């Protein structure tokens, strides 16, 4: 997977734009940083190397560093979990969660991830967030944190839409594909629950910091993030309960549909047994009633058809067809 190193600054229209001069960036977005890029950024902005290497470990937990220092001069690290749409080993869509680091320095804000984060593009393309004052790094960081939490809400909405689409075709389900899809969604929700639980203390630490994010208008920012997080948590729990019930219902429907198929095939076998038995009897090399009649074959075929029709009607009246 290719790495990305993007420099952003303010364009003439007041929106974020790619910086032509990397020596004067406001925001640096890094995806899968190389060793050279890690050394270059740590030397330029004087923060520990593990600030960047932390996200290279997919199992890295959410945390903060230097957020509670008595002075606001040291670079601050905030690591959160974000959702990413992937494909499971069985070929079904599901979500993974990966660490995402935000580094707050006096000169720039850095965002680092090991995989492309779709919410970054949403952030760049949103005129409201893109017009944030580039002079206030903390506003910028809070806005990105809101987009991280909003990414869960968007992912949960997508899971809900796909579940509804799956429900429309449930009456035709006879295979295990539906169960595999639901299993992929349930795995995603379990990861969401764990990731949102990890993000909770980070958001609380940001809200309670004495040296950062304590401007009067930051209260509204942090409140919005908390509301978005609570919405994501509630949606995760609700969708998880729905999928648990839905999984049981899908299993029952698949079993019932297979029973209907087997019932139809059994009934069809019973009807086809009639000409088989009669054909077997009249195929014996002995004298049989009607064997000497000129149109014996026609009468036998007519009798078979009548008996088959009677059998079909009998089975249909007893709900076997």
Secondary structure, DSSP 8 states (H G I E B T S, - for coil): ---EEEEEEE-TTSSEEE-S-GGG-SEEEEES--HHHHHHHHHHHT--THHHHGGGSTT---EEESTT-SSS-S-EEEEEEEEEEEE-TTS-EEEEEEEEEEEE-SS-EEEEESS--HHHHHHHH-HHHHTS-TT-HHHHHHHHHHHHHHHHHHHHHHHHHHHHHHHHTGGG--SSHHHHHHHHHHHHHHHHHHHHHHHHHHHHHHHH-SSSS-STTHHHHHHHHHHHHHHHHHHHHHHHHHHHHHHHHHHHHHHHHHHHHHHHHHHHHHHHHHHHHHHHHHTSSS--TTTTSTTHHHHHHHHHHHHHHHHHHHHHHTT--
